[in-house]
Amino acid sequence: MTETAKPMTIAGENDSRHHLHPYTQLRELEQEGPLVIVRGEGVQVFDEHGKAYIEGMAGLWCASLGFSEKRLVDAATRQMSTLPYYHSFTGKVPGPVTELVKAMIKWSPVPMARVLFANSGSESNDTAFKLVHYYNNALGRPNKKKIIARNKAYHGVTVAAASMSGLSTMHQGFDLPIPGIVRVSCPHLYQFGLPGETEAEFVERLAQELEDTIAREGADTIAAFIAEPVQGAGGVLIPPAGYFDRVQAILKSHDILFLVDEVITGFGRLGQAFGTQVFDLKPDIITVAKMVTSAYVPLSALYVSDKIYQAVADASAAIGIFGHGYTYSGHPLACAVAIETLRIYESDNVIGHVQKVAPSLQAGLQKFAGHPIVGEARGLGLIGALELAADPSKRLPFDPKRGVGAYFVRRAQAHGLILRVLMGDVIAFSPPLIITEAEIDTMMERTALALADTLAWVQSWRD
Ligand SMILES: Cc1ncc(COP(=O)(O)O)c(C=O)c1O
C-alpha cells in the first residue's frame, strides 16, 4: 500500500457511538459495534484489522467494478480539478451532463426521450411517482393517480419510494404507506405457489389478481404499475416465464403506465444491459442508480418516454416552470464517473464477462439445492440466493426469531465472505461484475463452510 492510499481511520477511534446506523438493529449494535471496512482491492474489502473478505454483495448490489478501479478515481480527480460543481437549473448545465445523457441514451434498452438525474435509487423512484402525477394532471386526468406495487418490492426509503415498497419493516413506525398505493402479489412460486400449482397456473392466477384489482379500483383511478425485473431486497425473486408478458398486456389494455425499477438490474447484473431486455419489457419510465457509477459516487436517473416528456413539457409551459430538481441533479463529479464507468463496461466487455462467469455462480448455488437446510437455490446472471428452510421438502421456513440467516451470514463473515440476509432467511449473492471464476469458486467454498457451521448449530438446538 502506498503512503497516500493509507486508510483514513484514527487508531483507537473507531467508536461509532454517534453514528445512527441505517438498516441496523440499533440496540444490538450498541453492544457489538460495527465491522469497520477501511480498504478495497478488486472484489475484496479489508477491515481495520487487515482481515480480507470477498464482497459477495458488491456492497449493496452496486460496486460492479470492484473496490479499486483506478480509471474511475482518475476520472473523478480530473473532474474535481476542472469543475467540481455546477447545477442544471434554469437552462444551465455542467459539461459532463450532456456527454453522459448521450451515452445513456445509447445504452437505453428501448427508445427513450429524456434522462432526468437524481442522487439515489430512492430519489429516482420518488421522482417517478411525482412524474406520474404531473403527467396525469397534464392530461386532465386528476383521478388517475394510484400506483400498483407488489408485495416484497424494494423501491427505496423516501416517502413515496418506501410506500411503493412492499416490506413491512419499511412501513412499521413510519406511518407508511401513504394513501394511493395498491398492493398485488409478487411472482415467487416457491413461497407463494399453491400446493401442486404449476408455474403457468401461478402466472395465470397472478394475472387474474391484477385484472381483479384494476376492476375493483377502477382503471380510471390507476396511473401506473411499478416493478423490479428481478426483485432484489425482497429475496432475489426471479419471475416465472410469461409473467411479465401477461402483466404488460393487462397494463396496456387499461392505459396504465409501466415503471421499471432497474436500480439493481441496470447495467449488466442479469447478463444483459437491462432487465428490460431480459424480460422484453416496454417501460414508460426506467429508474437506474448503483452500477451506473459502479457506486463510486452517488448518481441515479430516470429514462423518460417521449409520451411522458411531451405532457410534462406542456405542463411546464402552462405552469411556468417544471418545478422539480435537486441541487445535485447531474452533479459533474457523478456524471464524470458515470461516463467513465459506461466506457469501461464497453471497453472491457463487462457484460460479456458476466455472461461467461454467471454459469459458475448459478451452478455453484445449485450444488446447495438439496442441502438439509436449503429450501431453494435460485438466480440469474450474477445475482442469486439460497433460501434457508427448516424443512425443505415442505418449504417450511425457520422461526424468524431463531435468526438462522443472520447466523449463517456471521459464519460466512468469519470465513472471509460478506453476504446479506434478507427477510425469510434468504441469503443473497450479488458480487462485483468483474469477479472471476476462481473467485466465485472461493466464494462457494466459503459458503459451504458457513452452511456446515449453520447446520451444526441448527442441529444443536432442534430435536
Ligand atoms: C430495486 C431498488 N430500487 C431502489 C433502491 C433504493 O436505492 P437507494 O438505496 O440508492 O436509495 C434499491 C436499493 O437497494 C433497490 O434495490
The ligand as an SDF file (V2000), in Angstrom:
LIG
                    3D

 16 16  0  0  0  0  0  0  0  0999 V2000
  -34.5770   -2.0890   -6.7450 C   0  0  0  0  0  0  0  0  0  0  0  0
  -34.1650   -0.9540   -5.8820 C   0  0  0  0  0  0  0  0  0  0  0  0
  -34.7470    0.2400   -6.0350 N   0  0  0  0  0  0  0  0  0  0  0  0
  -34.4070    1.2950   -5.2960 C   0  0  0  0  0  0  0  0  0  0  0  0
  -33.4490    1.1960   -4.3190 C   0  0  0  0  0  0  0  0  0  0  0  0
  -33.1010    2.3850   -3.4650 C   0  0  0  0  0  0  0  0  0  0  0  0
  -31.8630    2.8600   -3.8010 O   0  0  0  0  0  0  0  0  0  0  0  0
  -31.0490    3.8080   -2.7770 P   0  0  0  0  0  0  0  0  0  0  0  0
  -30.6620    2.9680   -1.6160 O   0  0  0  0  0  0  0  0  0  0  0  0
  -29.8920    4.2770   -3.6150 O   0  0  0  0  0  0  0  0  0  0  0  0
  -31.9480    4.9280   -2.4090 O   0  0  0  0  0  0  0  0  0  0  0  0
  -32.8000   -0.0210   -4.1230 C   0  0  0  0  0  0  0  0  0  0  0  0
  -31.7440   -0.1630   -3.0870 C   0  0  0  0  0  0  0  0  0  0  0  0
  -31.2310   -1.2120   -2.8390 O   0  0  0  0  0  0  0  0  0  0  0  0
  -33.1790   -1.1250   -4.9000 C   0  0  0  0  0  0  0  0  0  0  0  0
  -32.6220   -2.3260   -4.7090 O   0  0  0  0  0  0  0  0  0  0  0  0
  1  2  1  0
  2  3  1  0
  2 15  2  0
  3  4  2  0
  4  5  1  0
  5  6  1  0
  5 12  2  0
  6  7  1  0
  7  8  1  0
  8  9  2  0
  8 10  1  0
  8 11  1  0
 12 13  1  0
 12 15  1  0
 13 14  2  0
 15 16  1  0
M  END
$$$$
